Amino acid sequence: MTIAPHDARRGGSHVYRAMRDVVQSLDDTDTVPGKFEITTKGIVHDMTAPIGPHELTTLHLRKRLEKVMPEEVVAHTGEPDVEDEYEGIMRRPDVMVIAWTDMEVPGSFDPRTLIAAIEVVSRSNPENDWVGKTGDYPLMGVPVYAIFDPRTGTGAVFSDIHATPEGPRYAVRKDFVYGEEVTIGEWTISTNGLPLYRGDSATETGPSGT
């Protein structure tokens, strides 16, 4: 859910810096589960579980990508975030496909150095991944954005940023269903055996296909 307003656009405004300080303080307390991000609309809180289908999907994707990518490129999970202070956006992708050399920076990653951002849809706030990030990532200059949705066993890969009256947007969307191969950037991986959330349209699967 969005928990704070965002009414000052661009240029590293005092509003953005204040929200960044709020997010940092929440991270430091380590008492609130999930992750906090800053979007063009405010601070968003995702209640991602520390274990289960969400984290298992992230692990599968990292391992499968690193099997097919060259050594100088990694599928990074965890900190730091990616930040565009001018646009007033700070995001924390579940997986970042990035070159080793572009990770050798202090603080946040430059989103324009990412090869791709990958998100596993949260049960608590799917709109954040399907709507919010499809607008924020092209605005930040992330060239490829892939979504995996354990609620439905489907996903999509967005690419080819182009200009629109509403700002930069992805021109190409390629949908897939679990069981098909999916191409992210230059690399193709299997989606066989990716887990699903229990109680949704299919039962949770095991680790086959890693």
TORPA-4810 file (N, C-alpha, C, O; in nm, 3 decimals):
<nodes>
NODE_1_0.084_-0.118_0.000_0.000_0.000_0.000_0.088_0.124_0.000_0.202_0.119_0.046_M
NODE_2_0.038_0.236_-0.051_0.109_0.363_-0.047_0.083_0.430_0.086_-0.033_0.444_0.126_T
NODE_3_0.188_0.470_0.156_0.169_0.521_0.291_0.217_0.664_0.308_0.217_0.716_0.420_I
NODE_4_0.259_0.731_0.200_0.297_0.871_0.213_0.278_0.941_0.081_0.295_0.879_-0.024_A
NODE_5_0.242_1.070_0.082_0.223_1.143_-0.043_0.356_1.178_-0.107_0.459_1.186_-0.041_P
NODE_6_0.350_1.198_-0.240_0.470_1.238_-0.312_0.429_1.351_-0.406_0.379_1.325_-0.515_H
NODE_7_0.449_1.477_-0.363_0.396_1.589_-0.439_0.503_1.683_-0.491_0.471_1.791_-0.542_D
NODE_8_0.629_1.644_-0.478_0.735_1.731_-0.529_0.819_1.652_-0.627_0.891_1.560_-0.590_A
NODE_9_0.809_1.689_-0.753_0.878_1.614_-0.856_1.019_1.667_-0.874_1.042_1.788_-0.880_R
NODE_10_1.112_1.576_-0.883_1.241_1.592_-0.946_1.342_1.675_-0.868_1.312_1.745_-0.772_R
NODE_11_1.465_1.662_-0.917_1.573_1.745_-0.867_1.619_1.715_-0.727_1.679_1.801_-0.664_G
NODE_12_1.592_1.594_-0.674_1.635_1.565_-0.538_1.569_1.657_-0.438_1.637_1.713_-0.352_G
NODE_13_1.437_1.675_-0.445_1.365_1.770_-0.362_1.375_1.733_-0.215_1.409_1.620_-0.179_S
NODE_14_1.342_1.833_-0.131_1.345_1.806_0.013_1.240_1.703_0.051_1.258_1.629_0.147_H
NODE_15_1.128_1.698_-0.024_1.025_1.597_0.004_1.080_1.457_-0.020_1.062_1.368_0.063_V
NODE_16_1.149_1.438_-0.134_1.207_1.307_-0.162_1.310_1.270_-0.057_1.311_1.157_-0.008_Y
NODE_17_1.397_1.363_-0.023_1.501_1.332_0.075_1.439_1.297_0.211_1.490_1.210_0.282_R
NODE_18_1.330_1.365_0.245_1.263_1.333_0.371_1.206_1.192_0.367_1.217_1.118_0.466_A
NODE_19_1.146_1.153_0.254_1.093_1.017_0.242_1.206_0.915_0.246_1.192_0.807_0.303_M
NODE_20_1.320_0.951_0.183_1.436_0.860_0.187_1.481_0.838_0.331_1.516_0.726_0.368_R
NODE_21_1.481_0.944_0.412_1.519_0.931_0.553_1.420_0.843_0.629_1.460_0.765_0.716_D
NODE_22_1.290_0.855_0.597_1.188_0.772_0.662_1.212_0.625_0.629_1.208_0.540_0.718_V
NODE_23_1.237_0.595_0.501_1.261_0.457_0.461_1.386_0.402_0.530_1.386_0.288_0.576_V
NODE_24_1.491_0.484_0.537_1.613_0.439_0.602_1.590_0.410_0.750_1.643_0.312_0.802_Q
NODE_25_1.512_0.495_0.816_1.486_0.473_0.958_1.404_0.347_0.980_1.426_0.275_1.078_S
NODE_26_1.309_0.319_0.891_1.230_0.197_0.902_1.316_0.074_0.878_1.300_-0.028_0.945_L
NODE_27_1.409_0.084_0.782_1.501_-0.026_0.758_1.590_-0.051_0.879_1.617_-0.166_0.915_D
NODE_28_1.636_0.057_0.941_1.729_0.044_1.054_1.663_-0.018_1.176_1.728_-0.089_1.252_D
NODE_29_1.534_0.007_1.195_1.467_-0.049_1.313_1.448_-0.199_1.300_1.449_-0.271_1.400_T
NODE_30_1.431_-0.247_1.177_1.416_-0.390_1.149_1.300_-0.451_1.226_1.302_-0.570_1.259_D
NODE_31_1.198_-0.371_1.253_1.083_-0.422_1.327_0.959_-0.437_1.239_0.862_-0.502_1.278_T
NODE_32_0.963_-0.379_1.120_0.850_-0.385_1.028_0.885_-0.479_0.914_0.981_-0.452_0.841_V
NODE_33_0.812_-0.589_0.897_0.846_-0.684_0.791_0.818_-0.626_0.652_0.742_-0.530_0.638_P
NODE_34_0.881_-0.688_0.550_0.858_-0.643_0.414_0.962_-0.541_0.372_1.062_-0.520_0.441_G
NODE_35_0.936_-0.476_0.257_1.029_-0.378_0.207_0.955_-0.249_0.172_0.837_-0.250_0.138_K
NODE_36_1.029_-0.138_0.183_0.974_-0.006_0.154_1.043_0.051_0.030_1.165_0.039_0.015_F
NODE_37_0.964_0.112_-0.058_1.016_0.174_-0.178_0.953_0.312_-0.193_0.847_0.340_-0.138_E
NODE_38_1.022_0.399_-0.268_0.969_0.532_-0.296_0.933_0.537_-0.444_1.016_0.509_-0.530_I
NODE_39_0.809_0.573_-0.473_0.759_0.578_-0.609_0.719_0.720_-0.644_0.732_0.811_-0.562_T
NODE_40_0.671_0.739_-0.765_0.623_0.871_-0.805_0.497_0.910_-0.729_0.454_1.025_-0.738_T
NODE_41_0.437_0.817_-0.655_0.315_0.846_-0.580_0.333_0.843_-0.429_0.241_0.878_-0.355_K
NODE_42_0.451_0.800_-0.382_0.471_0.798_-0.238_0.551_0.678_-0.194_0.610_0.608_-0.276_G
NODE_43_0.554_0.653_-0.064_0.623_0.537_-0.008_0.531_0.416_-0.015_0.415_0.423_0.028_I
NODE_44_0.581_0.306_-0.069_0.504_0.183_-0.083_0.564_0.077_0.007_0.686_0.063_0.016_V
NODE_45_0.477_0.003_0.074_0.519_-0.105_0.163_0.470_-0.237_0.108_0.350_-0.256_0.087_H
NODE_46_0.563_-0.329_0.084_0.529_-0.463_0.037_0.555_-0.563_0.150_0.666_-0.571_0.202_D
NODE_47_0.450_-0.639_0.186_0.463_-0.739_0.292_0.507_-0.872_0.232_0.427_-0.965_0.225_M
NODE_48_0.632_-0.881_0.190_0.684_-1.005_0.134_0.730_-1.097_0.246_0.800_-1.054_0.338_T
NODE_49_0.690_-1.223_0.237_0.729_-1.321_0.339_0.876_-1.357_0.325_0.925_-1.364_0.212_A
NODE_50_0.947_-1.380_0.436_1.090_-1.411_0.427_1.117_-1.547_0.365_1.227_-1.570_0.315_P
NODE_51_1.020_-1.638_0.367_1.038_-1.768_0.305_0.911_-1.799_0.227_0.813_-1.725_0.233_I
NODE_52_0.915_-1.910_0.152_0.796_-1.947_0.078_0.811_-1.919_-0.070_0.921_-1.892_-0.117_G
NODE_53_0.700_-1.925_-0.146_0.707_-1.915_-0.291_0.775_-1.789_-0.344_0.844_-1.794_-0.445_P
NODE_54_0.757_-1.676_-0.276_0.819_-1.553_-0.324_0.971_-1.564_-0.324_1.036_-1.540_-0.426_H
NODE_55_1.027_-1.601_-0.210_1.173_-1.611_-0.201_1.226_-1.730_-0.279_1.336_-1.722_-0.335_E
NODE_56_1.152_-1.840_-0.284_1.196_-1.954_-0.364_1.201_-1.918_-0.513_1.293_-1.959_-0.584_L
NODE_57_1.103_-1.843_-0.560_1.105_-1.800_-0.700_1.227_-1.714_-0.727_1.295_-1.732_-0.828_T
NODE_58_1.257_-1.621_-0.637_1.375_-1.537_-0.652_1.501_-1.620_-0.661_1.588_-1.594_-0.744_T
NODE_59_1.512_-1.722_-0.576_1.629_-1.809_-0.577_1.639_-1.888_-0.707_1.747_-1.896_-0.766_L
NODE_60_1.527_-1.946_-0.752_1.526_-2.019_-0.879_1.572_-1.930_-0.994_1.656_-1.970_-1.075_H
NODE_61_1.519_-1.811_-1.001_1.553_-1.721_-1.112_1.700_-1.684_-1.110_1.766_-1.681_-1.214_L
NODE_62_1.752_-1.654_-0.992_1.893_-1.620_-0.982_1.981_-1.734_-1.031_2.073_-1.713_-1.110_R
NODE_63_1.952_-1.856_-0.984_2.036_-1.970_-1.020_2.024_-2.003_-1.169_2.124_-2.035_-1.233_K
NODE_64_1.903_-1.994_-1.224_1.884_-2.028_-1.365_1.951_-1.926_-1.456_2.011_-1.962_-1.557_R
NODE_65_1.941_-1.800_-1.420_2.006_-1.698_-1.501_2.157_-1.709_-1.497_2.224_-1.696_-1.599_L
NODE_66_2.212_-1.734_-1.378_2.357_-1.739_-1.367_2.416_-1.862_-1.436_2.537_-1.865_-1.463_E
NODE_67_2.334_-1.962_-1.465_2.382_-2.077_-1.543_2.405_-2.041_-1.690_2.488_-2.103_-1.756_K
NODE_68_2.333_-1.941_-1.740_2.341_-1.909_-1.883_2.412_-1.777_-1.911_2.443_-1.747_-2.026_V
NODE_69_2.437_-1.696_-1.808_2.501_-1.567_-1.829_2.653_-1.579_-1.822_2.704_-1.671_-1.758_M
NODE_70_2.725_-1.489_-1.885_2.872_-1.488_-1.870_2.912_-1.450_-1.729_2.832_-1.392_-1.654_P
NODE_71_3.036_-1.482_-1.691_3.080_-1.461_-1.554_3.078_-1.314_-1.512_3.065_-1.284_-1.394_E
NODE_72_3.092_-1.224_-1.608_3.099_-1.082_-1.572_2.962_-1.021_-1.544_2.952_-0.904_-1.508_E
NODE_73_2.857_-1.101_-1.561_2.722_-1.053_-1.533_2.663_-1.139_-1.422_2.681_-1.261_-1.422_V
NODE_74_2.592_-1.077_-1.328_2.534_-1.150_-1.216_2.385_-1.122_-1.205_2.337_-1.018_-1.252_V
NODE_75_2.314_-1.214_-1.143_2.174_-1.193_-1.105_2.176_-1.166_-0.955_2.174_-1.259_-0.874_A
NODE_76_2.180_-1.040_-0.920_2.201_-0.999_-0.781_2.068_-0.987_-0.706_1.972_-0.931_-0.759_H
NODE_77_2.064_-1.040_-0.585_1.948_-1.024_-0.498_1.991_-0.951_-0.371_2.106_-0.961_-0.328_T
NODE_78_1.899_-0.877_-0.313_1.932_-0.808_-0.190_1.970_-0.663_-0.214_1.936_-0.604_-0.317_G
NODE_79_2.043_-0.606_-0.118_2.079_-0.465_-0.123_2.197_-0.444_-0.217_2.267_-0.541_-0.249_E
NODE_80_2.221_-0.319_-0.262_2.147_-0.198_-0.232_2.025_-0.182_-0.322_1.992_-0.271_-0.400_P
NODE_81_1.959_-0.068_-0.309_1.846_-0.038_-0.395_1.895_0.027_-0.524_2.015_0.049_-0.542_D
NODE_82_1.802_0.058_-0.615_1.833_0.141_-0.731_1.758_0.271_-0.712_1.642_0.272_-0.671_V
NODE_83_1.825_0.382_-0.743_1.768_0.512_-0.708_1.790_0.613_-0.818_1.900_0.624_-0.873_E
NODE_84_1.685_0.686_-0.850_1.693_0.801_-0.940_1.642_0.920_-0.861_1.522_0.945_-0.855_D
NODE_85_1.734_0.994_-0.801_1.694_1.103_-0.713_1.626_1.214_-0.791_1.536_1.281_-0.739_E
NODE_86_1.667_1.236_-0.915_1.604_1.341_-0.995_1.456_1.313_-1.016_1.373_1.404_-1.005_Y
NODE_87_1.423_1.187_-1.047_1.283_1.151_-1.066_1.210_1.127_-0.935_1.088_1.117_-0.932_E
NODE_88_1.286_1.116_-0.826_1.224_1.092_-0.696_1.175_0.950_-0.679_1.067_0.927_-0.625_G
NODE_89_1.255_0.852_-0.725_1.215_0.712_-0.720_1.328_0.629_-0.659_1.445_0.646_-0.695_I
NODE_90_1.293_0.540_-0.568_1.386_0.442_-0.513_1.315_0.307_-0.512_1.213_0.290_-0.445_M
NODE_91_1.370_0.212_-0.586_1.310_0.079_-0.596_1.409_-0.027_-0.550_1.530_-0.006_-0.549_R
NODE_92_1.352_-0.144_-0.511_1.435_-0.256_-0.464_1.393_-0.382_-0.538_1.314_-0.461_-0.486_R
NODE_93_1.445_-0.402_-0.660_1.407_-0.521_-0.738_1.441_-0.649_-0.664_1.539_-0.655_-0.589_P
NODE_94_1.360_-0.752_-0.686_1.391_-0.883_-0.627_1.519_-0.940_-0.685_1.599_-1.000_-0.614_D
NODE_95_1.539_-0.921_-0.816_1.661_-0.963_-0.883_1.706_-0.851_-0.975_1.625_-0.793_-1.048_V
NODE_96_1.835_-0.820_-0.972_1.894_-0.722_-1.062_1.999_-0.789_-1.149_2.097_-0.841_-1.097_M
NODE_97_1.979_-0.788_-1.278_2.079_-0.839_-1.371_2.172_-0.722_-1.402_2.129_-0.621_-1.458_V
NODE_98_2.299_-0.737_-1.365_2.392_-0.625_-1.369_2.534_-0.677_-1.384_2.565_-0.786_-1.338_I
NODE_99_2.619_-0.598_-1.448_2.761_-0.635_-1.461_2.831_-0.614_-1.327_2.797_-0.523_-1.251_A
NODE_100_2.931_-0.700_-1.300_3.009_-0.685_-1.177_3.064_-0.544_-1.163_3.057_-0.485_-1.055_W
NODE_101_3.118_-0.490_-1.273_3.184_-0.359_-1.267_3.086_-0.248_-1.229_3.125_-0.149_-1.167_T
NODE_102_2.959_-0.263_-1.266_2.861_-0.161_-1.233_2.811_-0.170_-1.089_2.737_-0.084_-1.042_D
NODE_103_2.852_-0.277_-1.019_2.817_-0.290_-0.877_2.920_-0.223_-0.788_2.897_-0.205_-0.668_M
NODE_104_3.034_-0.187_-0.845_3.144_-0.132_-0.766_3.125_0.018_-0.745_3.208_0.099_-0.787_E
NODE_105_3.016_0.053_-0.680_2.983_0.193_-0.655_2.939_0.207_-0.510_2.885_0.113_-0.453_V
NODE_106_2.961_0.324_-0.450_2.909_0.347_-0.314_2.760_0.376_-0.320_2.712_0.442_-0.412_P
NODE_107_2.688_0.329_-0.223_2.546_0.360_-0.215_2.463_0.285_-0.317_2.494_0.173_-0.355_G
NODE_108_2.355_0.349_-0.362_2.258_0.286_-0.450_2.316_0.262_-0.589_2.405_0.333_-0.634_S
NODE_109_2.261_0.160_-0.658_2.296_0.137_-0.797_2.229_0.242_-0.885_2.119_0.290_-0.856_F
NODE_110_2.297_0.276_-0.994_2.238_0.360_-1.098_2.144_0.272_-1.179_2.189_0.174_-1.238_D
NODE_111_2.012_0.303_-1.185_1.919_0.215_-1.256_1.952_0.199_-1.404_1.915_0.098_-1.464_P
NODE_112_2.022_0.296_-1.463_2.055_0.288_-1.605_2.169_0.192_-1.633_2.198_0.164_-1.750_R
NODE_113_2.236_0.141_-1.528_2.338_0.039_-1.547_2.281_-0.102_-1.538_2.350_-0.198_-1.571_T
NODE_114_2.156_-0.115_-1.493_2.094_-0.248_-1.488_2.070_-0.300_-1.629_2.032_-0.224_-1.718_L
NODE_115_2.092_-0.429_-1.649_2.054_-0.494_-1.774_1.906_-0.529_-1.768_1.835_-0.521_-1.869_I
NODE_116_1.860_-0.569_-1.650_1.718_-0.600_-1.631_1.685_-0.594_-1.483_1.770_-0.619_-1.397_A
NODE_117_1.560_-0.561_-1.454_1.504_-0.573_-1.320_1.397_-0.681_-1.323_1.317_-0.688_-1.417_A
NODE_118_1.396_-0.765_-1.219_1.299_-0.875_-1.212_1.224_-0.864_-1.079_1.284_-0.846_-0.974_I
NODE_119_1.092_-0.876_-1.088_1.010_-0.873_-0.968_0.923_-0.999_-0.960_0.870_-1.046_-1.061_E
NODE_120_0.910_-1.052_-0.838_0.816_-1.160_-0.809_0.698_-1.096_-0.739_0.713_-1.030_-0.636_V
NODE_121_0.580_-1.114_-0.795_0.462_-1.041_-0.748_0.430_-1.077_-0.604_0.426_-1.194_-0.567_V
NODE_122_0.406_-0.975_-0.523_0.367_-0.993_-0.384_0.218_-1.019_-0.373_0.139_-0.959_-0.446_S
NODE_123_0.181_-1.107_-0.284_0.037_-1.129_-0.260_-0.027_-1.007_-0.197_-0.145_-0.981_-0.219_R
NODE_124_0.049_-0.931_-0.118_-0.010_-0.820_-0.044_-0.034_-0.698_-0.131_-0.123_-0.618_-0.101_S
NODE_125_0.043_-0.681_-0.239_0.031_-0.559_-0.317_0.070_-0.585_-0.463_0.170_-0.530_-0.509_N
NODE_126_-0.006_-0.667_-0.536_0.032_-0.699_-0.675_0.033_-0.578_-0.766_0.107_-0.576_-0.864_P
NODE_127_-0.047_-0.478_-0.736_-0.052_-0.358_-0.820_0.083_-0.286_-0.823_0.117_-0.221_-0.922_E
NODE_128_0.158_-0.298_-0.715_0.290_-0.235_-0.710_0.380_-0.287_-0.822_0.453_-0.209_-0.884_N
NODE_129_0.375_-0.419_-0.849_0.458_-0.478_-0.953_0.398_-0.461_-1.092_0.470_-0.428_-1.186_D
NODE_130_0.268_-0.484_-1.105_0.204_-0.485_-1.236_0.174_-0.345_-1.289_0.169_-0.325_-1.410_W
NODE_131_0.154_-0.248_-1.201_0.118_-0.114_-1.245_0.228_-0.013_-1.210_0.282_0.053_-1.299_V
NODE_132_0.261_-0.002_-1.083_0.356_0.100_-1.041_0.491_0.088_-1.107_0.546_0.186_-1.158_G
NODE_133_0.546_-0.033_-1.107_0.682_-0.050_-1.159_0.688_-0.050_-1.312_0.793_-0.020_-1.369_K
NODE_134_0.578_-0.083_-1.378_0.579_-0.073_-1.524_0.585_0.073_-1.568_0.623_0.102_-1.681_T
NODE_135_0.548_0.166_-1.478_0.566_0.307_-1.506_0.698_0.362_-1.456_0.762_0.442_-1.523_G
NODE_136_0.740_0.318_-1.336_0.862_0.372_-1.276_0.989_0.322_-1.344_1.081_0.401_-1.366_D
NODE_137_0.996_0.194_-1.379_1.122_0.142_-1.434_1.161_0.205_-1.567_1.279_0.238_-1.584_Y
NODE_138_1.070_0.224_-1.664_1.114_0.293_-1.784_1.150_0.439_-1.757_1.239_0.494_-1.822_P
NODE_139_1.082_0.502_-1.661_1.115_0.639_-1.625_1.257_0.647_-1.568_1.326_0.747_-1.588_L
NODE_140_1.300_0.542_-1.499_1.434_0.536_-1.442_1.539_0.492_-1.544_1.658_0.505_-1.518_M
NODE_141_1.496_0.441_-1.659_1.589_0.397_-1.761_1.629_0.252_-1.754_1.728_0.213_-1.815_G
NODE_142_1.554_0.169_-1.679_1.582_0.025_-1.673_1.534_-0.037_-1.805_1.414_-0.033_-1.833_V
NODE_143_1.623_-0.095_-1.886_1.585_-0.134_-2.023_1.490_-0.252_-2.033_1.410_-0.259_-2.127_P
NODE_144_1.496_-0.345_-1.936_1.411_-0.464_-1.940_1.353_-0.486_-1.801_1.424_-0.477_-1.700_V
NODE_145_1.223_-0.514_-1.797_1.155_-0.542_-1.670_1.075_-0.670_-1.685_0.988_-0.679_-1.772_Y
NODE_146_1.105_-0.770_-1.601_1.036_-0.899_-1.606_0.958_-0.920_-1.477_1.008_-0.894_-1.368_A
NODE_147_0.834_-0.968_-1.492_0.746_-0.994_-1.379_0.711_-1.143_-1.376_0.675_-1.200_-1.478_I
NODE_148_0.722_-1.204_-1.258_0.679_-1.342_-1.236_0.571_-1.338_-1.128_0.592_-1.282_-1.021_F
NODE_149_0.456_-1.398_-1.158_0.340_-1.387_-1.070_0.300_-1.525_-1.015_0.232_-1.601_-1.084_D
NODE_150_0.342_-1.557_-0.892_0.307_-1.687_-0.833_0.159_-1.702_-0.800_0.116_-1.811_-0.764_P
NODE_151_0.081_-1.596_-0.811_-0.063_-1.609_-0.788_-0.129_-1.685_-0.902_-0.223_-1.762_-0.879_R
NODE_152_-0.080_-1.664_-1.024_-0.146_-1.716_-1.143_-0.058_-1.805_-1.229_-0.108_-1.868_-1.323_T
NODE_153_0.072_-1.813_-1.199_0.162_-1.890_-1.283_0.181_-1.825_-1.419_0.195_-1.894_-1.520_G
NODE_154_0.183_-1.694_-1.421_0.202_-1.619_-1.545_0.305_-1.509_-1.521_0.349_-1.487_-1.408_T
NODE_155_0.342_-1.441_-1.629_0.434_-1.329_-1.617_0.443_-1.254_-1.747_0.373_-1.284_-1.843_G
NODE_156_0.531_-1.155_-1.748_0.550_-1.075_-1.868_0.689_-1.012_-1.864_0.745_-0.988_-1.757_A
NODE_157_0.743_-0.988_-1.983_0.870_-0.918_-1.997_0.845_-0.791_-2.078_0.793_-0.796_-2.189_V
NODE_158_0.884_-0.678_-2.021_0.867_-0.547_-2.084_1.003_-0.496_-2.133_1.103_-0.513_-2.064_F
NODE_159_1.005_-0.434_-2.251_1.132_-0.385_-2.306_1.105_-0.273_-2.405_0.991_-0.234_-2.429_S
NODE_160_1.213_-0.220_-2.463_1.208_-0.117_-2.566_1.140_0.010_-2.515_1.025_0.039_-2.549_D
NODE_161_1.213_0.086_-2.435_1.161_0.211_-2.383_1.143_0.311_-2.498_1.231_0.328_-2.582_I
NODE_162_1.029_0.377_-2.498_1.006_0.481_-2.598_0.932_0.597_-2.533_0.873_0.583_-2.425_H
NODE_163_0.936_0.712_-2.599_0.873_0.832_-2.545_0.723_0.831_-2.572_0.679_0.792_-2.680_A
NODE_164_0.645_0.873_-2.472_0.500_0.890_-2.487_0.462_1.023_-2.424_0.544_1.082_-2.354_T
NODE_165_0.341_1.072_-2.448_0.299_1.197_-2.382_0.303_1.189_-2.230_0.315_1.292_-2.163_P
NODE_166_0.292_1.068_-2.174_0.297_1.050_-2.029_0.438_1.026_-1.978_0.459_1.005_-1.859_E
NODE_167_0.537_1.028_-2.069_0.675_1.002_-2.031_0.723_0.870_-2.088_0.649_0.805_-2.162_G
NODE_168_0.847_0.828_-2.057_0.900_0.703_-2.111_0.816_0.583_-2.068_0.777_0.573_-1.951_P
NODE_169_0.789_0.494_-2.163_0.713_0.373_-2.135_0.773_0.258_-2.216_0.841_0.281_-2.316_R
NODE_170_0.747_0.134_-2.171_0.791_0.018_-2.249_0.699_0.000_-2.369_0.577_0.008_-2.357_Y
NODE_171_0.759_-0.022_-2.486_0.682_-0.041_-2.610_0.643_-0.186_-2.632_0.544_-0.213_-2.700_A
NODE_172_0.720_-0.280_-2.576_0.699_-0.422_-2.603_0.667_-0.496_-2.474_0.736_-0.479_-2.373_V
NODE_173_0.562_-0.577_-2.479_0.526_-0.665_-2.368_0.509_-0.806_-2.422_0.432_-0.828_-2.515_R
NODE_174_0.583_-0.902_-2.363_0.572_-1.042_-2.401_0.524_-1.123_-2.282_0.598_-1.140_-2.184_K
NODE_175_0.402_-1.172_-2.289_0.345_-1.250_-2.181_0.388_-1.396_-2.191_0.418_-1.445_-2.299_D
NODE_176_0.390_-1.464_-2.076_0.423_-1.606_-2.075_0.346_-1.674_-1.963_0.294_-1.608_-1.873_F
NODE_177_0.339_-1.805_-1.970_0.282_-1.886_-1.862_0.391_-1.978_-1.811_0.480_-2.018_-1.886_V
NODE_178_0.383_-2.012_-1.685_0.482_-2.102_-1.627_0.484_-2.234_-1.705_0.379_-2.289_-1.739_Y
NODE_179_0.603_-2.282_-1.732_0.622_-2.401_-1.815_0.686_-2.364_-1.948_0.748_-2.448_-2.013_G
NODE_180_0.670_-2.238_-1.989_0.733_-2.191_-2.112_0.873_-2.138_-2.082_0.907_-2.108_-1.968_E
NODE_181_0.953_-2.126_-2.186_1.081_-2.057_-2.172_1.056_-1.907_-2.183_0.966_-1.862_-2.253_E
NODE_182_1.139_-1.830_-2.112_1.126_-1.685_-2.114_1.263_-1.624_-2.137_1.363_-1.670_-2.082_V
NODE_183_1.268_-1.520_-2.219_1.393_-1.452_-2.250_1.396_-1.318_-2.178_1.305_-1.235_-2.192_T
NODE_184_1.501_-1.298_-2.100_1.523_-1.174_-2.026_1.655_-1.116_-2.074_1.761_-1.172_-2.048_I
NODE_185_1.648_-1.005_-2.144_1.768_-0.952_-2.206_1.816_-1.045_-2.316_1.744_-1.069_-2.413_G
NODE_186_1.936_-1.096_-2.301_1.995_-1.185_-2.400_1.985_-1.332_-2.361_2.034_-1.418_-2.434_E
NODE_187_1.922_-1.362_-2.247_1.931_-1.497_-2.193_1.793_-1.559_-2.174_1.699_-1.494_-2.130_W
NODE_188_1.785_-1.687_-2.210_1.659_-1.760_-2.203_1.667_-1.866_-2.094_1.764_-1.941_-2.087_T
NODE_189_1.565_-1.872_-2.010_1.560_-1.970_-1.901_1.424_-2.039_-1.903_1.328_-1.991_-1.962_I
NODE_190_1.419_-2.154_-1.835_1.294_-2.227_-1.819_1.215_-2.171_-1.701_1.273_-2.122_-1.604_S
NODE_191_1.083_-2.180_-1.712_0.998_-2.145_-1.597_0.934_-2.269_-1.536_0.844_-2.257_-1.452_T
NODE_192_0.978_-2.387_-1.576_0.924_-2.510_-1.520_0.950_-2.517_-1.369_1.058_-2.482_-1.322_N
NODE_193_0.849_-2.561_-1.296_0.867_-2.589_-1.154_0.872_-2.468_-1.064_0.902_-2.483_-0.945_G
NODE_194_0.844_-2.350_-1.115_0.842_-2.234_-1.026_0.722_-2.245_-0.931_0.614_-2.284_-0.973_L
NODE_195_0.742_-2.211_-0.804_0.634_-2.231_-0.706_0.522_-2.132_-0.723_0.540_-2.022_-0.775_P
NODE_196_0.405_-2.172_-0.677_0.285_-2.089_-0.677_0.237_-2.068_-0.533_0.263_-2.151_-0.446_L
NODE_197_0.169_-1.957_-0.511_0.111_-1.935_-0.379_-0.002_-2.034_-0.353_-0.084_-2.059_-0.440_Y
NODE_198_-0.004_-2.089_-0.235_-0.110_-2.183_-0.198_-0.244_-2.109_-0.191_-0.253_-1.994_-0.148_R
NODE_199_-0.349_-2.182_-0.235_-0.481_-2.123_-0.229_-0.518_-2.042_-0.350_-0.631_-1.992_-0.358_G
NODE_200_-0.424_-2.027_-0.447_-0.455_-1.956_-0.570_-0.495_-2.056_-0.677_-0.544_-2.164_-0.644_D
NODE_201_-0.476_-2.022_-0.803_-0.534_-2.100_-0.912_-0.464_-2.234_-0.934_-0.515_-2.317_-1.010_S
NODE_202_-0.352_-2.257_-0.871_-0.283_-2.385_-0.886_-0.214_-2.416_-0.756_-0.200_-2.328_-0.671_A
NODE_203_-0.170_-2.538_-0.739_-0.103_-2.578_-0.616_0.044_-2.544_-0.624_0.100_-2.529_-0.733_T
NODE_204_0.106_-2.531_-0.509_0.247_-2.498_-0.503_0.330_-2.615_-0.553_0.305_-2.730_-0.517_E
NODE_205_0.430_-2.585_-0.638_0.513_-2.689_-0.695_0.648_-2.694_-0.627_0.682_-2.610_-0.543_T
NODE_206_0.724_-2.794_-0.664_0.853_-2.816_-0.604_0.965_-2.753_-0.683_0.939_-2.670_-0.770_G
NODE_207_1.092_-2.791_-0.653_1.206_-2.721_-0.709_1.253_-2.773_-0.844_1.365_-2.740_-0.884_P
NODE_208_1.176_-2.852_-0.915_1.222_-2.904_-1.042_1.248_-2.793_-1.141_1.178_-2.692_-1.140_S
NODE_209_1.348_-2.812_-1.226_1.377_-2.717_-1.331_1.490_-2.621_-1.296_1.530_-2.542_-1.382_G
NODE_210_1.542_-2.624_-1.174_1.652_-2.535_-1.137_1.780_-2.579_-1.207_1.884_-2.516_-1.189_T
</nodes>
